[in-house]
């Protein structure tokens, strides 16, 4: 499976998709217009190893809800990601059994390596 979970309105997501030259063999899911299902999130978690790995601590709501001062469990991370799309670290790129989460330079380079 080749899939990208991203935000259409996110310039960073758009730039990374262009940089990686992800083509028509990928399924693109704009997580704002097509929310993530429980099953999709569970598949991502199985590849990532934890819900925390998929969770964005840079989300505006993370600060607004003062979540950094709470002791969040895996169940909490799952709940928040399903509750609001901004809690998913973006983009999430799945290539077969590999997952690449977020926009860090090393993550993008690793995805490039997997594609070549």
N, CA and C atoms as a LAMMPS dump frame, in Angstrom:
ITEM: TIMESTEP
0
ITEM: NUMBER OF ATOMS
348
ITEM: BOX BOUNDS ff ff ff
-5.0000000000000000e+02 5.0000000000000000e+02
-5.0000000000000000e+02 5.0000000000000000e+02
-5.0000000000000000e+02 5.0000000000000000e+02
ITEM: ATOMS id mol type element x y z
1 1 1 N 0.835 -1.187 0
2 1 2 C 0 0 0
3 1 3 C 0.88 1.252 0
4 2 1 N 0.473 2.211 -0.79
5 2 2 C 1.16 3.499 -0.813
6 2 3 C 0.119 4.57 -0.538
7 3 1 N 0.282 5.236 0.618
8 3 2 C -0.735 6.19 1.033
9 3 3 C -0.105 7.387 1.724
10 4 1 N -0.752 8.538 1.558
11 4 2 C -0.296 9.76 2.207
12 4 3 C -1.48 10.386 2.939
13 5 1 N -1.292 10.615 4.232
14 5 2 C -2.266 11.363 5.022
15 5 3 C -1.678 12.766 5.165
16 6 1 N -2.423 13.767 4.715
17 6 2 C -1.878 15.121 4.696
18 6 3 C -3.012 16.145 4.812
19 7 1 N -2.612 17.419 4.863
20 7 2 C -3.576 18.516 4.827
21 7 3 C -3.343 19.28 3.529
22 8 1 N -4.395 19.429 2.747
23 8 2 C -4.312 20.124 1.466
24 8 3 C -3.864 21.577 1.659
25 9 1 N -4.24 22.17 2.796
26 9 2 C -3.936 23.575 3.057
27 9 3 C -2.567 23.781 3.713
28 10 1 N -1.848 22.704 3.953
29 10 2 C -0.536 22.791 4.624
30 10 3 C 0.57 22.899 3.577
31 11 1 N 1.263 24.036 3.581
32 11 2 C 2.341 24.261 2.608
33 11 3 C 3.482 23.268 2.765
34 12 1 N 3.766 22.883 4.006
35 12 2 C 4.843 21.921 4.254
36 12 3 C 4.489 20.561 3.646
37 13 1 N 3.256 20.118 3.845
38 13 2 C 2.809 18.837 3.259
39 13 3 C 2.934 18.881 1.736
40 14 1 N 2.439 19.963 1.145
41 14 2 C 2.475 20.116 -0.312
42 14 3 C 3.91 20.089 -0.821
43 15 1 N 4.8 20.809 -0.126
44 15 2 C 6.212 20.859 -0.53
45 15 3 C 6.854 19.467 -0.476
46 16 1 N 6.582 18.724 0.594
47 16 2 C 7.171 17.389 0.753
48 16 3 C 6.643 16.433 -0.312
49 17 1 N 5.346 16.487 -0.603
50 17 2 C 4.756 15.626 -1.635
51 17 3 C 5.408 15.91 -2.983
52 18 1 N 5.626 17.21 -3.288
53 18 2 C 6.291 17.589 -4.545
54 18 3 C 7.75 17.128 -4.546
55 19 1 N 8.439 17.363 -3.428
56 19 2 C 9.858 17.008 -3.308
57 19 3 C 10.078 15.511 -3.508
58 20 1 N 9.161 14.696 -2.956
59 20 2 C 9.273 13.242 -3.078
60 20 3 C 8.713 12.736 -4.409
61 21 1 N 8.062 13.648 -5.146
62 21 2 C 7.488 13.308 -6.447
63 21 3 C 6.548 12.101 -6.336
64 22 1 N 5.638 12.176 -5.372
65 22 2 C 4.692 11.082 -5.138
66 22 3 C 3.622 11.102 -6.227
67 23 1 N 3.538 10.021 -6.953
68 23 2 C 2.682 9.983 -8.134
69 23 3 C 1.338 9.336 -7.935
70 24 1 N 0.771 8.944 -9.058
71 24 2 C -0.591 8.41 -9.084
72 24 3 C -0.701 7.018 -8.459
73 25 1 N 0.439 6.388 -8.138
74 25 2 C 0.375 5.086 -7.472
75 25 3 C 0.132 5.244 -5.962
76 26 1 N 0.056 6.498 -5.494
77 26 2 C -0.234 6.784 -4.091
78 26 3 C -1.695 7.183 -3.923
79 27 1 N -2.265 6.813 -2.777
80 27 2 C -3.606 7.261 -2.405
81 27 3 C -3.391 8.459 -1.48
82 28 1 N -4.008 9.576 -1.817
83 28 2 C -3.87 10.783 -1.005
84 28 3 C -5.152 11.01 -0.228
85 29 1 N -5.014 11.214 1.088
86 29 2 C -6.175 11.47 1.93
87 29 3 C -5.988 12.78 2.676
88 30 1 N -6.797 13.777 2.306
89 30 2 C -6.798 15.057 3.009
90 30 3 C -7.563 14.831 4.316
91 31 1 N -6.849 14.85 5.441
92 31 2 C -7.444 14.459 6.722
93 31 3 C -8.476 15.458 7.256
94 32 1 N -8.542 16.636 6.65
95 32 2 C -9.564 17.604 7.073
96 32 3 C -10.902 17.284 6.394
97 33 1 N -10.869 17.002 5.099
98 33 2 C -12.116 16.724 4.378
99 33 3 C -12.537 15.251 4.482
100 34 1 N -11.556 14.374 4.754
101 34 2 C -11.845 12.943 4.904
102 34 3 C -11.163 12.446 6.186
103 35 1 N -11.848 12.596 7.325
104 35 2 C -11.23 12.253 8.621
105 35 3 C -10.703 10.813 8.687
106 36 1 N -9.69 10.653 9.507
107 36 2 C -9.069 9.345 9.733
108 36 3 C -10.054 8.45 10.479
109 37 1 N -10.145 7.203 10.057
110 37 2 C -11.002 6.244 10.753
111 37 3 C -10.187 5.553 11.853
112 38 1 N -10.878 4.899 12.761
113 38 2 C -10.218 4.144 13.832
114 38 3 C -9.315 3.079 13.212
115 39 1 N -9.827 2.392 12.187
116 39 2 C -9.054 1.331 11.543
117 39 3 C -7.774 1.884 10.903
118 40 1 N -7.882 3.027 10.232
119 40 2 C -6.699 3.634 9.609
120 40 3 C -5.664 4.014 10.665
121 41 1 N -6.132 4.615 11.758
122 41 2 C -5.213 5.021 12.821
123 41 3 C -4.557 3.8 13.458
124 42 1 N -5.31 2.731 13.626
125 42 2 C -4.742 1.499 14.2
126 42 3 C -3.699 0.893 13.269
127 43 1 N -3.919 0.984 11.946
128 43 2 C -2.918 0.501 10.983
129 43 3 C -1.644 1.344 11.073
130 44 1 N -1.807 2.66 11.187
131 44 2 C -0.639 3.543 11.323
132 44 3 C 0.117 3.224 12.602
133 45 1 N -0.624 3.007 13.693
134 45 2 C -0.007 2.707 14.985
135 45 3 C 0.776 1.401 14.927
136 46 1 N 0.241 0.424 14.214
137 46 2 C 0.925 -0.873 14.086
138 46 3 C 2.284 -0.687 13.396
139 47 1 N 2.352 0.21 12.426
140 47 2 C 3.617 0.472 11.726
141 47 3 C 4.543 1.377 12.534
142 48 1 N 3.958 2.354 13.229
143 48 2 C 4.756 3.342 13.971
144 48 3 C 5.219 2.836 15.334
145 49 1 N 4.47 1.888 15.909
146 49 2 C 4.848 1.355 17.216
147 49 3 C 4.107 1.991 18.381
148 50 1 N 3.568 3.207 18.175
149 50 2 C 2.804 3.859 19.24
150 50 3 C 1.945 4.978 18.656
151 51 1 N 0.934 5.362 19.403
152 51 2 C 0.115 6.511 18.994
153 51 3 C 0.879 7.799 19.256
154 52 1 N 1.722 7.784 20.271
155 52 2 C 2.504 8.982 20.592
156 52 3 C 3.408 9.374 19.416
157 53 1 N 3.933 8.383 18.699
158 53 2 C 4.791 8.661 17.546
159 53 3 C 4.031 9.396 16.439
160 54 1 N 2.719 9.211 16.405
161 54 2 C 1.873 9.847 15.393
162 54 3 C 1.323 11.198 15.854
163 55 1 N 1.514 11.505 17.122
164 55 2 C 0.898 12.681 17.737
165 55 3 C 1.771 13.914 17.575
166 56 1 N 1.152 15.021 17.178
167 56 2 C 1.886 16.274 17.009
168 56 3 C 1.807 17.117 18.274
169 57 1 N 2.955 17.314 18.893
170 57 2 C 3.006 18.166 20.082
171 57 3 C 3.194 19.629 19.672
172 58 1 N 3.225 19.87 18.363
173 58 2 C 3.34 21.241 17.853
174 58 3 C 1.966 21.813 17.502
175 59 1 N 0.915 21.005 17.643
176 59 2 C -0.438 21.46 17.322
177 59 3 C -0.848 22.608 18.255
178 60 1 N -1.529 23.585 17.684
179 60 2 C -2.005 24.737 18.452
180 60 3 C -2.885 24.292 19.622
181 61 1 N -3.754 23.314 19.364
182 61 2 C -4.66 22.813 20.408
183 61 3 C -3.899 22.164 21.571
184 62 1 N -2.731 21.589 21.275
185 62 2 C -1.913 20.949 22.313
186 62 3 C -1.561 21.981 23.377
187 63 1 N -1.183 23.171 22.918
188 63 2 C -0.826 24.256 23.842
189 63 3 C -2.086 24.829 24.497
190 64 1 N -3.128 25.064 23.676
191 64 2 C -4.366 25.66 24.191
192 64 3 C -5.029 24.792 25.264
193 65 1 N -4.971 23.486 25.078
194 65 2 C -5.608 22.569 26.029
195 65 3 C -4.668 22.21 27.188
196 66 1 N -3.455 22.774 27.17
197 66 2 C -2.443 22.548 28.203
198 66 3 C -2.145 21.053 28.39
199 67 1 N -2.072 20.334 27.273
200 67 2 C -1.846 18.887 27.34
201 67 3 C -0.419 18.542 27.767
202 68 1 N 0.519 19.467 27.562
203 68 2 C 1.907 19.156 27.923
204 68 3 C 2.083 18.968 29.424
205 69 1 N 1.152 19.511 30.199
206 69 2 C 1.219 19.357 31.654
207 69 3 C 0.368 18.197 32.161
208 70 1 N -0.113 17.375 31.218
209 70 2 C -0.884 16.196 31.605
210 70 3 C -0.084 14.951 31.241
211 71 1 N -0.317 13.901 32.003
212 71 2 C 0.368 12.641 31.739
213 71 3 C -0.505 11.832 30.772
214 72 1 N -0.22 11.96 29.462
215 72 2 C -1.059 11.323 28.45
216 72 3 C -0.657 9.867 28.213
217 73 1 N -1.678 9.012 28.117
218 73 2 C -1.443 7.592 27.841
219 73 3 C -1.602 7.35 26.337
220 74 1 N -1.283 6.16 25.896
221 74 2 C -1.481 5.78 24.49
222 74 3 C -2.948 5.967 24.097
223 75 1 N -3.837 5.612 25.019
224 75 2 C -5.272 5.757 24.78
225 75 3 C -5.654 7.224 24.557
226 76 1 N -5.017 8.116 25.338
227 76 2 C -5.27 9.562 25.19
228 76 3 C -4.793 10.058 23.828
229 77 1 N -3.586 9.639 23.44
230 77 2 C -3.05 10.062 22.137
231 77 3 C -3.988 9.628 21.016
232 78 1 N -4.459 8.385 21.077
233 78 2 C -5.389 7.865 20.067
234 78 3 C -6.668 8.698 20.052
235 79 1 N -7.208 8.944 21.226
236 79 2 C -8.449 9.72 21.357
237 79 3 C -8.301 11.111 20.73
238 80 1 N -7.231 11.821 21.059
239 80 2 C -7.046 13.184 20.556
240 80 3 C -6.828 13.214 19.042
241 81 1 N -6.079 12.261 18.515
242 81 2 C -5.861 12.214 17.059
243 81 3 C -7.191 11.993 16.346
244 82 1 N -8.02 11.1 16.863
245 82 2 C -9.324 10.842 16.255
246 82 3 C -10.292 12.015 16.451
247 83 1 N -10.124 12.726 17.566
248 83 2 C -11.019 13.844 17.876
249 83 3 C -10.757 15.045 16.977
250 84 1 N -9.484 15.341 16.706
251 84 2 C -9.169 16.517 15.89
252 84 3 C -7.954 16.248 15.015
253 85 1 N -8.134 16.464 13.723
254 85 2 C -7.092 16.139 12.74
255 85 3 C -5.755 16.836 12.973
256 86 1 N -5.751 17.995 13.622
257 86 2 C -4.481 18.709 13.812
258 86 3 C -3.522 17.978 14.743
259 87 1 N -4.033 17.006 15.505
260 87 2 C -3.153 16.257 16.4
261 87 3 C -2.322 15.194 15.68
262 88 1 N -2.624 14.936 14.41
263 88 2 C -1.803 13.977 13.66
264 88 3 C -0.583 14.702 13.116
265 89 1 N 0.582 14.177 13.394
266 89 2 C 1.819 14.74 12.859
267 89 3 C 1.806 14.498 11.351
268 90 1 N 2.001 15.551 10.571
269 90 2 C 1.837 15.432 9.117
270 90 3 C 3.105 15.787 8.366
271 91 1 N 3.215 15.264 7.151
272 91 2 C 2.385 14.214 6.559
273 91 3 C 2.765 12.837 7.099
274 92 1 N 1.859 11.885 6.925
275 92 2 C 2.166 10.487 7.232
276 92 3 C 2.205 9.777 5.883
277 93 1 N 3.372 9.232 5.559
278 93 2 C 3.553 8.55 4.278
279 93 3 C 3.777 7.072 4.561
280 94 1 N 2.939 6.243 3.942
281 94 2 C 3.072 4.796 4.114
282 94 3 C 3.474 4.194 2.778
283 95 1 N 4.584 3.48 2.799
284 95 2 C 5.06 2.775 1.604
285 95 3 C 5.208 1.314 2.009
286 96 1 N 4.261 0.511 1.562
287 96 2 C 4.2 -0.909 1.922
288 96 3 C 4.199 -1.074 3.446
289 97 1 N 5.306 -1.592 4.024
290 97 2 C 5.336 -1.8 5.469
291 97 3 C 6.194 -0.763 6.192
292 98 1 N 6.494 0.351 5.512
293 98 2 C 7.283 1.431 6.12
294 98 3 C 6.394 2.657 6.334
295 99 1 N 6.64 3.358 7.44
296 99 2 C 5.875 4.575 7.721
297 99 3 C 6.844 5.718 8.002
298 100 1 N 6.507 6.874 7.448
299 100 2 C 7.321 8.077 7.624
300 100 3 C 6.387 9.159 8.163
301 101 1 N 6.703 9.667 9.353
302 101 2 C 5.796 10.576 10.056
303 101 3 C 6.443 11.938 10.233
304 102 1 N 5.739 12.967 9.758
305 102 2 C 6.181 14.336 10.004
306 102 3 C 7.06 14.913 8.917
307 103 1 N 7.525 16.125 9.191
308 103 2 C 8.229 16.899 8.172
309 103 3 C 9.715 17.087 8.454
310 104 1 N 10.249 16.369 9.428
311 104 2 C 11.674 16.502 9.742
312 104 3 C 12.515 16.113 8.523
313 105 1 N 13.605 16.824 8.332
314 105 2 C 14.472 16.599 7.174
315 105 3 C 14.907 15.137 7.07
316 106 1 N 15.287 14.534 8.218
317 106 2 C 15.755 13.142 8.176
318 106 3 C 14.627 12.178 7.797
319 107 1 N 13.389 12.524 8.17
320 107 2 C 12.23 11.697 7.815
321 107 3 C 11.995 11.74 6.311
322 108 1 N 12.067 12.945 5.753
323 108 2 C 11.878 13.129 4.309
324 108 3 C 12.991 12.408 3.543
325 109 1 N 14.224 12.503 4.039
326 109 2 C 15.358 11.81 3.395
327 109 3 C 15.172 10.296 3.449
328 110 1 N 14.678 9.791 4.582
329 110 2 C 14.441 8.351 4.732
330 110 3 C 13.373 7.892 3.751
331 111 1 N 12.321 8.694 3.578
332 111 2 C 11.264 8.366 2.621
333 111 3 C 11.818 8.363 1.202
334 112 1 N 12.677 9.343 0.898
335 112 2 C 13.333 9.395 -0.424
336 112 3 C 14.118 8.118 -0.663
337 113 1 N 14.866 7.693 0.343
338 113 2 C 15.662 6.473 0.23
339 113 3 C 14.797 5.252 -0.014
340 114 1 N 13.662 5.196 0.633
341 114 2 C 12.742 4.059 0.481
342 114 3 C 12.109 4.034 -0.907
343 115 1 N 11.92 5.228 -1.49
344 115 2 C 11.299 5.327 -2.807
345 115 3 C 12.247 4.967 -3.951
346 116 1 N 13.549 5.159 -3.709
347 116 2 C 14.499 4.918 -4.815
348 116 3 C 14.984 3.482 -4.915
